[in-house]
Amino acid sequence: MKNKRPILDSTQIGISLHRLALELHEEHGNFSNTAIIGLQPRGINLARKIHELLGEISGNDNIRFGELDSTFYRDDFRRGDKVLIPNSIELPFSLEGLNVILVDDVLYTGRSVRSALNALTDFGRPNRTELLVLVDRRYNRELPIQPDYTGEAVDTRTRDRVLVELESDNPMVWIVTEEMK
Amino acid sequence: MSTLSTKHLLGIEQLTSADIDLIFETADNFKTIINRPIKKVPSLRDVTIANIFFENSTRTRVSFELAEKRLSADTVNFSSSSSSVSKGETLIDTVNNILSMKVDMVVMRHPAPGAAMFLAEHVDAQVVNAGDGTHEHPTQALLDAYSMREKFGSLEGKNVIIVGDILHSRVALSNILCLKKLGAHVKVCGPPTLIPKFIEELGVEMEYNLDKALEWCDVANMLRIQLERQDIKYFPSLREYQMQYGLTTDRLDRIKRDITIMHPGPINRGVEISSEVADSSNSIILEQVENGVAVRMAVLYLLAGQANIDE
């Protein structure tokens, strides 16, 4: 039995994204020295939405945007049954001296962000790197990594799964729980 | 489909078309990586690979070694001329001795057909065949097909001729198997003495006239005459071979369209291909070499990823 309960509906997601964009605008001005980097695979849609909002809010249509895949930097390669299959990287500029905002949908153990931080260093030395997530699953961290910008912080159990559906006409964020028999 | 159907890469024969697609998609990622300023990823940092070459090789060996290093694997190299093989040690003993030094994968080239499969059956390591005699050279076929896919998008329905010493060529056999699995049409072309009997059973056609073959094809893959494997004379002279089967600008000019030119190397300029053709804009010979590193990275990554170090 699966139990699925909503934590953010489309209105709340819209408000959260708008607030996050304003926070970023406050911190980064017109984004002339900033890059928005979405984390493959599930951070990309969120990063695109944030990037679009930032363009509208700041009036800067040329905010740098990239898509980063950190599969080759993960620490669970050869540690499970599955081979980790990579996604594409679209990062056509150097990160040297830039302020980088990493964007992912959910922060859980922190291991993907750790691998992303390693992957980033291969594209230059950013001036500063920050992390933005839509959902922060507190109390589940396996590494000392915390978000700088958070849409919603939730308390979850290990057997829960956070499901982010941004692509649909009616965006939703759910917590899916596999009920114990 | 997110894992290869095989533990070793012994030949194209053992791969499914889904395996080949997976290798190509993974190679796309590695190609972007080897074209950026920092060309290295840490994926295979706990993997040790032995490159064991019982036959001469420049390109394949350097390509494998670069692929391994760009995946951060540790590598040891070994060639038969400088080894105990010349002192009478057997293949299994040689390899088991290397494996006892905690090696995870073996990349091997050997003059005997079937050597890679024999090794895979008898030692406890993943084996990648880098050429076994006149049998198969799977990574060459994969990089050739990858280069064609890069040029055309898909190989489905494309016409490919393989010209030259088909009889002694492991590249030809692996290429035929790979191209057929990807839906291309294949003809082999060369002197009748250098075309093996019953080759049509692989689903290819024969054409002894190069000009007719060129009229038909989108891609011409030119092979070297492997004099080192020829125990008898298969044709009167290299000059006669060149006149009948050498690819020259004169020949290409007679066809009113562009043909993509490939060659697995090493090239014998002025024999199977003239310098002008080899260096022309339709030649993708150097792209093949570049793609070789990306494709070999993909193969090593996907094979290494199957092993669970906790087991």
Interface residues (C-beta under 8 A of the other chain):
Chain A: D69 T71 F72 Y73 F77 R78 R79 G80 D81 K82 V83 L84 I85 P86 N87 S88 I89 S94 N118 D122 F123
Chain B: S2 T3 L4 L22 E25 T26 D28 N29 T32 I33 R36 P37 I38 K40 V41 P42 S43 D46 V47 Y301 L302 A304 G305 Q306 A307 N308 I309 D310
